[in-house]
Amino acid sequence: MIIGEDPRFLMRNNQGVLTLNIRKPSTFDGGRYCCRAVNDLGQDEVECRLEVRAVQEKGVEEKK
């Protein structure tokens, strides 16, 4: 899926350092993310994997 203009995703470029912020992330947001840069000289691409885990509340024990 192309995240493009989705308001949940905030993409920033600060002097060539690119960041992606995900507002209110959920386990659905986990997966493979790819950033592709294209200009007159060619293109480059980098990938990463994101794993989102649910936070367990304090005082709640796992049942076995």
C-alpha positions in Angstrom: 0.0 0.0 0.0 1.3 3.5 -0.8 1.0 5.7 2.3 1.3 8.9 0.2 -1.1 11.5 1.7 -2.5 9.4 4.5 -2.7 11.9 7.5 -1.7 9.1 10.0 1.8 9.1 8.4 4.1 12.1 8.8 7.1 12.1 6.5 9.9 14.7 7.1 13.1 15.5 5.4 15.6 17.4 7.6 18.8 18.1 5.7 18.6 14.8 3.9 17.6 12.8 7.0 14.2 11.2 6.3 11.9 10.2 9.1 8.5 8.5 9.1 6.2 9.0 12.1 3.1 6.9 12.5 0.3 8.5 14.5 -1.5 6.2 16.9 0.2 3.0 15.6 -1.5 -0.4 15.9 -0.4 -3.9 15.2 -1.9 -3.5 11.7 0.9 -1.0 10.9 3.6 -3.6 11.3 5.3 -4.9 8.1 7.8 -3.9 5.5 8.4 -0.2 4.7 10.2 1.0 1.7 11.5 4.5 0.9 12.4 5.2 -2.7 14.3 8.4 -3.9 14.3 9.3 -7.6 16.1 12.1 -9.4 17.8 12.8 -12.7 20.8 10.8 -11.7 18.8 7.6 -11.0 17.1 6.1 -8.0 17.8 4.3 -4.7 15.7 2.4 -2.3 15.9 1.3 1.3 13.7 -1.1 3.3 13.0 -1.8 6.9 10.7 -4.1 8.9 8.5 -2.7 11.7 7.0 -4.9 14.4 4.3 -3.3 16.6 3.5 -5.0 19.9 0.6 -4.4 22.2 1.6 -2.9 25.6 0.5 -5.1 28.5 -0.9 -3.1 31.3 0.7 -3.2 34.7 -0.9 -5.6 37.2 -2.3 -7.8 34.4 -0.7 -11.2 34.4 -0.7 -13.6 31.5 -2.9 -16.7 31.9 -1.1 -20.0 31.2 
